[in-house]
């Protein structure tokens, strides 16, 4: 399969396209109508007049991909190009919405791509592990927060911040010469 990097642009061909065309025809449209280099590694999308079919053209470095999608119901709401331009540039989020939510207007796609991320959920209260006794309350407690390093908080593939998907909490009984103490560790689990 192919992956879209942060530098990959997504070009939507304005208007209707005859989707009987294959590799060479779509290559020519990307080059001559959209005025782009089809071998640039960017994605080119074309739709028919009824907006119920689309084709995607993509160069992965070793060859061209042509992918097709036909909707069983509904239509894609194909954005209109401003000022008679032959193409519209989409972000990766807008492409996902176009693919996952056919029938969504361009304004809705644009608003969703600019929306602020959802706030982090409230943390749950600690519940004791069933079958494990609580550590003695009279022992001194040491809180240890395991914060992520800048490298751990940044996705190595795209450079964007990671998202917290969970928290790891643990308590450990440390025995030393002066007696015992409880170390409570709190860390986060991340996803790109």
C-alpha positions in Angstrom: 0.0 0.0 0.0 1.0 3.6 -0.1 1.3 6.1 2.7 0.8 9.9 2.6 3.5 11.9 4.3 3.1 15.4 5.7 4.6 16.9 2.5 2.2 15.0 0.2 -0.4 17.3 -1.5 -3.8 16.1 -2.5 -5.1 17.7 -5.7 -8.8 17.4 -6.7 -9.6 17.9 -10.3 -12.4 20.5 -10.6 -15.4 19.5 -12.7 -16.3 16.1 -14.1 -13.8 13.6 -15.6 -14.4 10.7 -17.9 -13.4 7.9 -15.6 -13.1 5.4 -18.5 -9.5 6.6 -18.6 -6.7 4.5 -17.2 -3.1 5.2 -16.2 -2.1 7.1 -19.3 -5.3 9.2 -19.5 -5.2 10.2 -15.9 -1.5 10.9 -16.1 -2.2 13.3 -19.0 -5.0 15.0 -17.1 -2.7 15.5 -14.0 0.0 16.9 -16.3 -2.0 19.0 -18.8 -5.2 20.0 -17.0 -4.0 20.3 -13.4 -0.5 21.5 -14.5 1.2 19.2 -12.0 3.9 16.5 -12.3 2.2 13.1 -11.9 5.5 11.6 -10.8 5.8 14.1 -7.9 4.4 11.7 -5.2 1.3 13.9 -4.7 -2.2 12.4 -5.0 -4.6 13.3 -7.8 -8.4 12.7 -7.4 -10.9 12.7 -10.3 -14.7 12.3 -10.1 -17.4 11.6 -12.7 -20.3 13.9 -13.5 -22.7 12.1 -11.2 -20.2 12.3 -8.3 -20.7 8.7 -7.4 -17.4 7.4 -8.6 -13.8 8.6 -8.2 -10.3 7.6 -9.2 -7.1 8.3 -7.5 -3.7 8.6 -9.2 -0.5 8.3 -7.2 3.2 7.6 -7.9 4.9 5.7 -5.1 8.4 5.8 -6.5 8.3 2.5 -8.3 5.1 2.9 -10.3 1.7 4.5 -10.7 -1.3 3.5 -8.6 -4.8 4.0 -10.0 -7.5 3.3 -7.4 -11.3 3.5 -8.0 -14.3 3.9 -5.7 -18.0 3.6 -6.5 -20.6 4.6 -4.0 -23.6 2.3 -3.8 -25.8 5.2 -2.4 -25.3 9.0 -2.3 -22.8 11.3 -4.0 -19.5 12.9 -3.2 -19.9 16.7 -2.7 -17.0 17.7 -4.9 -15.6 21.1 -3.9 -15.7 23.8 -6.5 -12.5 25.5 -7.5 -12.3 29.2 -6.8 -12.0 31.6 -9.7 -12.2 28.9 -12.4 -9.0 27.1 -11.2 -8.6 23.6 -12.6 -7.8 22.1 -9.2 -8.5 22.2 -5.4 -5.9 21.4 -2.8 -7.0 19.3 0.1 -5.4 18.4 3.4 -5.0 14.8 4.6 -7.9 15.4 7.1 -10.1 16.7 4.3 -9.3 13.6 2.1 -10.3 11.3 5.0 -13.6 13.1 5.4 -14.3 13.0 1.7 -13.6 9.3 1.7 -15.3 8.4 5.0 -18.3 10.7 4.7 -19.6 11.0 1.2 -22.1 13.7 0.9 -20.3 16.1 3.3 -20.0 19.6 1.9 -16.6 21.3 1.3 -17.4 23.9 4.0 -18.0 21.1 6.5 -14.7 19.4 5.5 -12.9 22.7 5.9 -14.5 23.4 9.3 -13.6 19.9 10.6 -9.9 20.3 9.5 -9.6 23.6 11.4 -11.4 22.4 14.6 -9.5 22.4 17.9 -8.6 18.9 19.3 -11.0 17.5 21.9 -10.0 18.2 25.5 -8.4 15.4 27.5 -10.9 13.3 29.5 -11.0 13.6 33.3 -8.8 11.1 35.1 -10.5 8.3 36.9 -10.1 7.6 40.5 -7.5 4.9 41.5 -9.2 1.6 42.2 -7.3 -1.0 44.2 -6.3 -4.1 42.4 -8.7 -7.0 43.3 -6.8 -9.6 45.4 -3.8 -7.4 46.1 -3.7 -5.7 49.5 -3.1 -2.0 49.7 0.3 -0.9 50.8 0.5 0.4 54.4 -0.8 3.9 54.7 1.7 4.9 57.4 4.7 4.5 55.1 6.0 7.7 53.5 4.8 8.2 49.9 7.0 9.5 47.0 5.2 10.7 43.8 7.1 10.1 40.6 5.7 11.5 37.3 7.2 10.0 34.3 6.9 12.8 31.7 7.7 12.0 28.1 10.8 13.4 26.5 10.4 15.7 23.5 11.4 12.8 21.3 8.7 10.6 22.9 6.0 13.4 22.6 6.6 13.9 18.9 5.7 11.4 16.2 8.9 10.4 14.3 7.0 10.0 11.0 5.2 13.3 10.7 6.7 15.5 13.5 3.3 16.3 15.1 2.7 15.9 18.9 1.5 12.5 20.0 -1.9 12.0 21.6 -2.3 10.6 25.1 -4.3 7.3 24.9 -3.9 6.2 28.5 -2.0 6.4 31.7 0.1 3.9 33.5 0.0 4.0 37.3 1.8 1.8 39.7 2.8 1.6 43.4 6.0 0.0 44.5 7.2 -0.8 48.0 10.9 0.1 48.4 12.6 -1.4 51.5 15.8 0.2 52.7 17.9 0.5 55.8 15.7 3.3 57.2 12.5 1.4 56.6 10.1 1.2 53.7 8.5 3.8 51.5 5.9 3.6 48.7 6.8 5.0 45.3 3.8 6.0 43.2 4.6 6.2 39.4 2.4 7.9 36.9 3.2 7.8 33.2 1.3 8.3 29.9 0.8 6.0 27.0 1.0 7.8 23.6 -0.1 7.2 20.1 0.9 9.1 16.9 
